[in-house]
């Protein structure tokens, strides 16, 4: 029962756990989109010239990441909102906006593929900052707003004037950047990578979304996609195929790198303290 004056949550927590459990049973944490995100995080971690001792690893695609971190000498605690994933790694089942860890428990937090479907994203980032030691690092990757544009347009065309949500709203990269700074994380770097895929089968595209737990976990009465609409979407998909029978789909992967505050970190210069105008700098003659 919804508490009085409490805002309605966007995602149904139980439904989200169910879809994430199903995803793990399907892939054992090795879905290919999640692995791309995990590999990107490992690459970025390799560029950080410092040693980490203890990491909180959130997300199902982190299973192989855990081994890589162990090889670096980093103790790892796994967490996920679904049971199947953390049961396989003896981790902690919890939602990202309800992390049950004490302040300053980790010097590294890695989040793979979950922040786009958490109910309280600002709260999740605040808790992440709190459980990080001063000068601790957050690395995260998730699917952004510029994703599945082909699928979205196909479903809208197939449903005509009876459009219903089937893919949850995703997060714009600018919004993420603002939130990261607002919650007190420092030195943020927010960027995105474009993943351009080609599918021969409509069903394979749907399977890849299910493999990341990306089914519709929105709150409320969700109307399953009618069989006739699904069939129509498949027909539209085939009509878009190129000469080799492939249909292009785009996925945006948003990456976050940010630090917990520490007095020794570099800080931006005070506004107005510059001694040379931007106009002068831009007009500087070349030698």
N, C-alpha and C positions, 0 to 999 in steps of 0.2 A: 504494500500500500504506500502510495506517495505521501511523504510527510508534508505538512502544511508549510508553505513559504519556501520549500526546497525546490530548486529548479529541476525540471525533468532532464534526466540524462539522455544524451544523444544515442548511446549504444546500450543494448541490453547485455549486461555483464555475463549472464548465463549463456545466452546465445553465442556471444563472442567466444567464451571458453569452449563451447561445443564445437564451433568451427575450427578453433585452433587445435583441439584434440583430434578432430578428423584429419586436419592437415598433417599432424605428426604421424598418425597411423598410416597415412598415404606415403609419406616421404622419409620418415625417421629423421627429420630435421635437415634434409639434403635437397630441398627444392632449389632449382637452379637460380631463380631470382634472388633468393636469400643468400645463396653462395656467392653471387656477384657482389652483394652488399658486404658480406663478411670479408671477402678478399680485398675490397676497397678499404675497409677499416684496418685490416692488417697492413696494407701498404702505407696508410697514413701513420699508423702506430710506429712503423719502422723508421719514419722520418723524425720522430721525437727523440732527442738525444738525452734521455734520462731513464733511470730504472724504476719500474713499478713493482710493488710487492703484492698487492691484493686487489682483485678486480671483481666487480659485480657484472655478470654477463646476462643480459636480458634478451630473450627471444629464442625461437626454436632453431634458427640457422646458426646459433652459436655453438652447437655441439662440436663441430670440427674446429671452431675458434678456440674452444677450451683446450684442446690438445696443443694447438699452436702457442697459446699463452703459457701453458705448462712448460713447454720446451724453452720458453724465455725465462723460466724461473718465477712466474707470476702465479700465486695462489688464486684460484677462481671459484666463485660462488655463482651458480646458475639460478635464474628466476624466470618465471613465465606465468601468465594468468591461467594457463591450462595445466591439467594434472599430468597428462601423458608425457610431456616433454621433461618436466622436472623430476618425474618418477624415474625416468631413464638415466638421469644424471645425479640423482640424490640431491636435488636442489630445493628451492623454496617456491611454493605456489602463492603468487600474490599479483595484484593488479599494479600497474606502473604508477598510478596515482594514489596507491595505498602501500607504499614500500614499508616493511616492518623492521627496518634496520636503524641502528643507533646513529646519531650524528658522527661524522668523521670516521666511518667504518672502512672506507675504501679510498685508495688513491687513484683508481681508474674505474670508470663505469662505461661499459659498452652496451649499446642498445641496437639490436638488429631487427628492423621491420615491424615495430609495434606502435610507434608514436603517432601514426596516422589514424589509429582507431582507439585511442585512449579517451575516456570521457572527459577528464580534466587535464588537458595538456599543460596549462600553466602550473597546476598543482604537481604534476609529474616532474616538471623541470625544477620546481622549488625543492621537492624532496630529493632529487638527484643532487642538487647543490648542497643540501644539508648533509647528506651521507658521504659526500666527498671531503677528504682532508683538504686543508688550505693548499692551493696550488695543485689540486687533483684535476684529472683530465676526464672530460666527457667526449666520447666518440659515438656518433649515432648515424644511422642511415634508414630511410623509410621511403615509401612510394608517395610522390608528390602530386599536386593538382593537375599537372599537364600529362596525365596518364590515361591510357585506355580510351583515347579519343575515338578510335574507330569503333570499338565495341559500344560505347555510349551512343554514338550516332546511329548505329544499326538498331539498337534496342528502341530508341526513340522513334525511328521510322517504322519499325515493325509494330509498335503499339499504337501508332496514330495519335488520336486525341484522348487515349486512356493511359497516358504515361504514368508509370509508378517507379519509385526508386529501387534500383537493383544493385547499384554500386554506391557505397557510402561517400559522402562529401569528403574530399581530400584537401590537404593543407597547402596554401600558397607559400612559396619560399620566402617572400617578404614578411608574411605573418610570423613565420618561424624565427626569422632574424630579430624581429621586434620583441618576441616573447623571450628569447634567450637572453637578450640584454636586460629586459625588464625584471627578470627574476634574480638578477645579480651575478650571473655568470660573466666572466671577463674574457677579453681577447677572442671574441667569437669569430669564427670563419664559417659562413654558411654558403654552400654552393650546390650545384646539381649536375648530374650526368644524364645524358639521354641514352636510353637503351632502345634501339630500333630493331624490332623483330619481324619475322615473316612467317605466317602460318598457312599451312595447306588445309587445315581442318578447323572448323569452328569449335568443335568439341575440345581440341587441344588447348585453345585459348582459354576456354572456361576451366579446364583442368588446372592450368597454370595458376589461375586466380584462386581456385580452391586449395591448391598446394601451399599457398602462403597464408591461408586462413582468411582470404579476402572476400568470402561470401557476405551477404547482406546481414549485418548484425544490428541494424538500426532498431531502436525501441519502437514499441507499438505493434499493431497488427500488420505484419508483412505479408503481402500477397505473393505467393510463389509465381514464377513466370509460367503462364499457361502454355500447354503443349503446342497450341496453334501459333502463339507468338514466338516460341522457341524455334519452331519449324520455319516460320517466316524469316526470322533473323538469320538462320542458316542459309536460306535461299539468297538473301541480300548479301551475305558474306561471300558466297560463291560468285555472285554477279560482279563483285569488286575485284576478283582475282586477276592477276596479271597473266601474261602469256605462259608463265611457268606454273600457274595455278596457285600463286601465293598472294596473301593479303597482308599489307603492312600494318603493324601496330606499334605504338610508341609508349614507353614507360619512362617517367621522370624519377630518378633516384636522388632524393635530397640528402645531403650530408651535413652533419654538424660536428664542429670541433670547438670546444670552449673549456674554460678553466674555472675552477673555484677560486675565489679571491685570495690574494696573498700580498702582504705589504711590499715584497721584493719584486713583484711583477712590474714590467714597464707600463707606464700610463700615457694616454694621449696628452699632447701639449694643451695647455689652457687656451681656450678660444680667445683670439685677439692678441696672443703673445708672439705671433710671427713678426719677423723683422723685414721680410720681403713680400711684396704683394704677389698674388697669383698672376696678375697681368704682366708684371716684370719678369717673373720666372718663365712664363710661356713665351715671352718675346726675347729671351736670352739668345744672342747670336751663336751659331755653331762655329766651331773652329775647323 
